[in-house]
Amino acid sequence: MSGHGKNYAHNKQVYNSLRLGDRVEFKRVVYSHWGIYIGQGKIIHLAAHDNAEVKANSNSTHLFSIGGKLFKKAFVRIDDFWKVVGEDKAIINNSLDKKLRALSPEDIVQQAMKKIGEVGYNVITANCEHFTNWCRYGESKSEQSENAMTGLAVTGGLLLFAGAVAYGISRSMKKEEPRK
C-alpha cells in the first residue's frame, strides 16, 4: 500500500466506494491516467511494459508518453489500486454515463480482460482513456485527447493569424518609408 501522503484519506474513501466496472481517474500533475476497477482492489489499465506509468505518476514530463518514453506498444495489465494511485488523487469518474450507455459491470470487466497483453499505443487515438471508455461503453474515445487536439488547433490558428497580421504590418511599414 502507498505511503500515507496528502491524498491518502481521500483515496481510502474512493477505494472503499469502488464498484465493479467503475472508471477510475488518477489525477497526475498535467494529465489523467485511467483504469477500470475489476474487484478485489485491482485496476486494469493501459501502461508501459515495465510499469513505467505507475512508477512515473506525478511527474509532469510524461504528458505525451507513458512513463516519459514514447511508446508504440503498451500493455493492458492488472495492478493493485494503491500501486497505480501512488501519491496522486483518484476519483471515480463515470461522468460519461450521462451521454453514453454503460455496459453491465460484468460485461465491462469481460471487455477489459479480453485485452490483457500487448496492444498498440498512440497518445491521440489509443491511450488509457480510450481503453477505459471502450471497456465501459463500447466506444473508444478520449476527451483528454480531443481537448488537447482542439487546443492545438486553436493555438495554431491564432499563431497563423498573428503571423499574417505581423507580415501585413511589416509590409505596410516598408511602403510608408520615405525615399531619399
DRENLOZA-577781 format. One record per residue (C-alpha): x, y, z; residue in three letters; residue number from 1. Coordinates in steps of 0.5 Angstrom, whole numbers. Each point is the difference from the previous one (the first is absolute). Layout:
N
<node x="X" y="Y" z="Z" resn="ALA" resi="NUM"/>
...
This chain:
180
<node x="0" y="0" z="0" resn="MET" resi="1"/>
<node x="2" y="7" z="-1" resn="SER" resi="2"/>
<node x="3" y="5" z="5" resn="GLY" resi="3"/>
<node x="-5" y="4" z="4" resn="HIS" resi="4"/>
<node x="1" y="6" z="-5" resn="GLY" resi="5"/>
<node x="-4" y="6" z="0" resn="LYS" resi="6"/>
<node x="-5" y="-4" z="-4" resn="ASN" resi="7"/>
<node x="-1" y="-6" z="4" resn="TYR" resi="8"/>
<node x="-6" y="2" z="4" resn="ALA" resi="9"/>
<node x="-4" y="2" z="-7" resn="HIS" resi="10"/>
<node x="3" y="-6" z="-4" resn="ASN" resi="11"/>
<node x="-2" y="-5" z="6" resn="LYS" resi="12"/>
<node x="-7" y="2" z="-1" resn="GLN" resi="13"/>
<node x="0" y="-1" z="-7" resn="VAL" resi="14"/>
<node x="3" y="-7" z="1" resn="TYR" resi="15"/>
<node x="-6" y="-1" z="5" resn="ASN" resi="16"/>
<node x="-5" y="2" z="-5" resn="SER" resi="17"/>
<node x="2" y="-3" z="-7" resn="LEU" resi="18"/>
<node x="-5" y="-5" z="-3" resn="ARG" resi="19"/>
<node x="2" y="-5" z="-6" resn="LEU" resi="20"/>
<node x="1" y="4" z="-6" resn="GLY" resi="21"/>
<node x="1" y="7" z="2" resn="ASP" resi="22"/>
<node x="4" y="4" z="-4" resn="ARG" resi="23"/>
<node x="6" y="3" z="5" resn="VAL" resi="24"/>
<node x="3" y="6" z="-2" resn="GLU" resi="25"/>
<node x="7" y="1" z="3" resn="PHE" resi="26"/>
<node x="2" y="8" z="0" resn="LYS" resi="27"/>
<node x="7" y="0" z="-2" resn="ARG" resi="28"/>
<node x="4" y="7" z="0" resn="VAL" resi="29"/>
<node x="-2" y="2" z="-7" resn="VAL" resi="30"/>
<node x="-5" y="-5" z="-3" resn="TYR" resi="31"/>
<node x="-4" y="-6" z="3" resn="SER" resi="32"/>
<node x="1" y="-7" z="0" resn="HIS" resi="33"/>
<node x="-6" y="-5" z="-1" resn="TRP" resi="34"/>
<node x="-2" y="-7" z="2" resn="GLY" resi="35"/>
<node x="-6" y="-5" z="2" resn="ILE" resi="36"/>
<node x="-1" y="-3" z="6" resn="TYR" resi="37"/>
<node x="-1" y="-7" z="0" resn="ILE" resi="38"/>
<node x="-1" y="-2" z="7" resn="GLY" resi="39"/>
<node x="5" y="-2" z="6" resn="GLN" resi="40"/>
<node x="4" y="6" z="0" resn="GLY" resi="41"/>
<node x="2" y="-1" z="-7" resn="LYS" resi="42"/>
<node x="0" y="5" z="-6" resn="ILE" resi="43"/>
<node x="1" y="-2" z="-7" resn="ILE" resi="44"/>
<node x="3" y="6" z="-5" resn="HIS" resi="45"/>
<node x="5" y="1" z="-5" resn="LEU" resi="46"/>
<node x="7" y="1" z="2" resn="ALA" resi="47"/>
<node x="7" y="-1" z="-3" resn="ALA" resi="48"/>
<node x="3" y="-7" z="1" resn="HIS" resi="49"/>
<node x="5" y="2" z="5" resn="ASP" resi="50"/>
<node x="-6" y="3" z="4" resn="ASN" resi="51"/>
<node x="4" y="7" z="-1" resn="ALA" resi="52"/>
<node x="-7" y="4" z="0" resn="GLU" resi="53"/>
<node x="-1" y="-3" z="7" resn="VAL" resi="54"/>
<node x="7" y="2" z="2" resn="LYS" resi="55"/>
<node x="-1" y="7" z="-3" resn="ALA" resi="56"/>
<node x="-6" y="2" z="3" resn="ASN" resi="57"/>
<node x="0" y="8" z="2" resn="SER" resi="58"/>
<node x="6" y="1" z="-5" resn="ASN" resi="59"/>
<node x="-2" y="6" z="-5" resn="SER" resi="60"/>
<node x="5" y="-2" z="-5" resn="THR" resi="61"/>
<node x="-5" y="-6" z="-2" resn="HIS" resi="62"/>
<node x="-5" y="4" z="-4" resn="LEU" resi="63"/>
<node x="0" y="-3" z="-7" resn="PHE" resi="64"/>
<node x="3" y="-7" z="2" resn="SER" resi="65"/>
<node x="0" y="-6" z="5" resn="ILE" resi="66"/>
<node x="5" y="1" z="6" resn="GLY" resi="67"/>
<node x="4" y="5" z="-4" resn="GLY" resi="68"/>
<node x="1" y="-4" z="-6" resn="LYS" resi="69"/>
<node x="-3" y="0" z="-7" resn="LEU" resi="70"/>
<node x="-3" y="-7" z="-1" resn="PHE" resi="71"/>
<node x="-4" y="-3" z="-6" resn="LYS" resi="72"/>
<node x="-1" y="-6" z="5" resn="LYS" resi="73"/>
<node x="-3" y="0" z="6" resn="ALA" resi="74"/>
<node x="-4" y="-6" z="5" resn="PHE" resi="75"/>
<node x="-6" y="-1" z="3" resn="VAL" resi="76"/>
<node x="1" y="-2" z="6" resn="ARG" resi="77"/>
<node x="-3" y="-1" z="7" resn="ILE" resi="78"/>
<node x="3" y="4" z="6" resn="ASP" resi="79"/>
<node x="-1" y="1" z="7" resn="ASP" resi="80"/>
<node x="-4" y="6" z="1" resn="PHE" resi="81"/>
<node x="5" y="3" z="5" resn="TRP" resi="82"/>
<node x="6" y="-1" z="-5" resn="LYS" resi="83"/>
<node x="-4" y="4" z="-5" resn="VAL" resi="84"/>
<node x="-2" y="6" z="4" resn="VAL" resi="85"/>
<node x="7" y="1" z="3" resn="GLY" resi="86"/>
<node x="-1" y="6" z="4" resn="GLU" resi="87"/>
<node x="-5" y="3" z="-5" resn="ASP" resi="88"/>
<node x="-7" y="1" z="1" resn="LYS" resi="89"/>
<node x="-5" y="-5" z="-3" resn="ALA" resi="90"/>
<node x="-7" y="1" z="-2" resn="ILE" resi="91"/>
<node x="-6" y="-4" z="-2" resn="ILE" resi="92"/>
<node x="-2" y="3" z="-7" resn="ASN" resi="93"/>
<node x="-6" y="-3" z="-3" resn="ASN" resi="94"/>
<node x="-2" y="7" z="-3" resn="SER" resi="95"/>
<node x="-1" y="-2" z="-7" resn="LEU" resi="96"/>
<node x="-6" y="-5" z="3" resn="ASP" resi="97"/>
<node x="-4" y="7" z="-2" resn="LYS" resi="98"/>
<node x="2" y="-1" z="-7" resn="LYS" resi="99"/>
<node x="1" y="-7" z="-1" resn="LEU" resi="100"/>
<node x="-3" y="-6" z="2" resn="ARG" resi="101"/>
<node x="5" y="-4" z="4" resn="ALA" resi="102"/>
<node x="0" y="-8" z="0" resn="LEU" resi="103"/>
<node x="-1" y="-4" z="6" resn="SER" resi="104"/>
<node x="5" y="-1" z="5" resn="PRO" resi="105"/>
<node x="2" y="-7" z="-2" resn="GLU" resi="106"/>
<node x="0" y="2" z="-8" resn="ASP" resi="107"/>
<node x="5" y="6" z="2" resn="ILE" resi="108"/>
<node x="4" y="-5" z="3" resn="VAL" resi="109"/>
<node x="0" y="-5" z="-5" resn="GLN" resi="110"/>
<node x="1" y="5" z="-5" resn="GLN" resi="111"/>
<node x="7" y="2" z="3" resn="ALA" resi="112"/>
<node x="2" y="-7" z="2" resn="MET" resi="113"/>
<node x="0" y="-1" z="-8" resn="LYS" resi="114"/>
<node x="5" y="5" z="-1" resn="LYS" resi="115"/>
<node x="5" y="-2" z="5" resn="ILE" resi="116"/>
<node x="7" y="0" z="-3" resn="GLY" resi="117"/>
<node x="4" y="4" z="-5" resn="GLU" resi="118"/>
<node x="-4" y="5" z="-4" resn="VAL" resi="119"/>
<node x="1" y="6" z="-5" resn="GLY" resi="120"/>
<node x="1" y="6" z="4" resn="TYR" resi="121"/>
<node x="-1" y="7" z="-3" resn="ASN" resi="122"/>
<node x="-1" y="6" z="4" resn="VAL" resi="123"/>
<node x="-5" y="3" z="-4" resn="ILE" resi="124"/>
<node x="-4" y="-6" z="-3" resn="THR" resi="125"/>
<node x="1" y="-6" z="5" resn="ALA" resi="126"/>
<node x="2" y="3" z="7" resn="ASN" resi="127"/>
<node x="-2" y="-3" z="7" resn="CYS" resi="128"/>
<node x="-6" y="5" z="0" resn="GLU" resi="129"/>
<node x="-2" y="-3" z="-7" resn="HIS" resi="130"/>
<node x="1" y="-7" z="3" resn="PHE" resi="131"/>
<node x="-4" y="1" z="6" resn="THR" resi="132"/>
<node x="-6" y="3" z="-4" resn="ASN" resi="133"/>
<node x="0" y="-6" z="-5" resn="TRP" resi="134"/>
<node x="-1" y="-4" z="6" resn="CYS" resi="135"/>
<node x="-6" y="3" z="4" resn="ARG" resi="136"/>
<node x="-3" y="3" z="-6" resn="TYR" resi="137"/>
<node x="2" y="-4" z="-6" resn="GLY" resi="138"/>
<node x="3" y="7" z="-3" resn="GLU" resi="139"/>
<node x="7" y="1" z="-1" resn="SER" resi="140"/>
<node x="0" y="8" z="2" resn="LYS" resi="141"/>
<node x="4" y="5" z="4" resn="SER" resi="142"/>
<node x="-2" y="6" z="2" resn="GLU" resi="143"/>
<node x="7" y="2" z="2" resn="GLN" resi="144"/>
<node x="3" y="-1" z="-7" resn="SER" resi="145"/>
<node x="-6" y="3" z="-3" resn="GLU" resi="146"/>
<node x="1" y="6" z="4" resn="ASN" resi="147"/>
<node x="8" y="0" z="-1" resn="ALA" resi="148"/>
<node x="-2" y="0" z="-7" resn="MET" resi="149"/>
<node x="-5" y="6" z="0" resn="THR" resi="150"/>
<node x="5" y="4" z="4" resn="GLY" resi="151"/>
<node x="6" y="-2" z="-5" resn="LEU" resi="152"/>
<node x="-5" y="2" z="-6" resn="ALA" resi="153"/>
<node x="-2" y="7" z="3" resn="VAL" resi="154"/>
<node x="7" y="2" z="2" resn="THR" resi="155"/>
<node x="3" y="-2" z="-7" resn="GLY" resi="156"/>
<node x="-6" y="4" z="-3" resn="GLY" resi="157"/>
<node x="2" y="6" z="5" resn="LEU" resi="158"/>
<node x="7" y="0" z="-2" resn="LEU" resi="159"/>
<node x="-1" y="0" z="-7" resn="LEU" resi="160"/>
<node x="-5" y="6" z="1" resn="PHE" resi="161"/>
<node x="6" y="3" z="4" resn="ALA" resi="162"/>
<node x="5" y="-1" z="-5" resn="GLY" resi="163"/>
<node x="-5" y="2" z="-6" resn="ALA" resi="164"/>
<node x="-1" y="7" z="4" resn="VAL" resi="165"/>
<node x="7" y="1" z="1" resn="ALA" resi="166"/>
<node x="2" y="-1" z="-7" resn="TYR" resi="167"/>
<node x="-5" y="5" z="-2" resn="GLY" resi="168"/>
<node x="2" y="5" z="4" resn="ILE" resi="169"/>
<node x="7" y="-1" z="-2" resn="SER" resi="170"/>
<node x="-1" y="1" z="-7" resn="ARG" resi="171"/>
<node x="-5" y="6" z="1" resn="SER" resi="172"/>
<node x="6" y="3" z="4" resn="MET" resi="173"/>
<node x="5" y="-1" z="-5" resn="LYS" resi="174"/>
<node x="-5" y="3" z="-5" resn="LYS" resi="175"/>
<node x="0" y="6" z="4" resn="GLU" resi="176"/>
<node x="7" y="1" z="1" resn="GLU" resi="177"/>
<node x="2" y="7" z="-4" resn="PRO" resi="178"/>
<node x="5" y="-1" z="-5" resn="ARG" resi="179"/>
<node x="6" y="4" z="0" resn="LYS" resi="180"/>
